[in-house]
Amino acid sequence: MNSLKEILTSFLLEDLGFEDATSEAIIPEGVMVEARIVCKEDGVIAGVSEASEIFKMIGVKVTAKARDGENVKKGDVVMELRGEARAILGAERTVLNLMMIMSGVATETAKLVEKARKINEKVRVAGTRKTTPGFRYFEKKAIKLGGGDTHRLRLDDMILIKDNHIKVVGSVAEAVKKAKEKASFSKKIEVEVSSPNEALEAVLSGAEIIMLDNMSVDNVEKTIRTLEEHGLREKVIIEVSGGINSQNIEAYAALGVDVISTGHITHSSKALDLSLDIVKIISLKADD
């Protein structure tokens, strides 16, 4: 697996190509400038450390004015830069894209966490694997910065038996049995269920976590009541998932579930608007 520095370098080269043709054509080599990255709306900032690393790789001096995970307001300066104009402009879009996407995810996560915990202070709001290929690390980090839980990062993190697994194996009970026999003792076992009966079967088979997938609020409530009637509610972590967003998260939180996971925060978050502005021409010659 590539190092973080290698990944960030690949992001930069993807946009830069052989050169920044515009800056190379019209800006003389060695022109030194000061610039800053500014918030154009309120939110939770993320990607500061990654942006700093990119600029440092190309010889730009960075002064971070905000830390990852901090609340920022419209007009706040989050980063000050000093370096060659060509270098700063060559990295501008890569850095802004990275920060805007990560900050959008962190901001949306923070909003959902706040809504859910006003109703249920113990509930965790988690992401899913519905992430952008090649960008999962950054989106998952942004979830954490926004106060959410990353959930599993990769398929090897835990056992999560989903509907298609059950179709192949034949039943919830058989799937859990095979998982317990063959998986490492260190791997927790979660089962995706779609009805109260499946939930009961999963818990009785030894699942430690059940995911109530695409269930209505009424069906989630019915499932929890079924587990309570059998004295099993406290023996399992209950996660709800599927179609959960800012409009309905409070209704699910009110049911007393343990985890609310949603792909919304990675596939549908709005990027936080940021800009990079050159504020001063220092000299027409690079610093000694």
Buried (B, 14 or more C-beta within 10 A) or exposed (E): EEEEEEBBBEBBEEBBEEEBEEBEEEBEEEBBBBBBBBBEBEBBBBBBEBBBBBBEBBEBEBEBBBEBBBEBEEEBBBBBBBBBBBBBBBBBBBBBBBBBBBBBBBBBBBBBBEBBBEBBEEBBBBBBBBBEEEBBBBBBBBBBBBBBBBBBBEEEEBBBBBBEBBEEBEEBBEBBBBBBEEEEEEBBBBBBBBBBEBBBBBBBBBBBBBBBBBBBEEBBBBBBEBBEEEEBBEEBBBBBBBBBEBEBBBBBBBBBBBBBBBBBBBBEBEBBBBEBEBEEEBEEEEEE
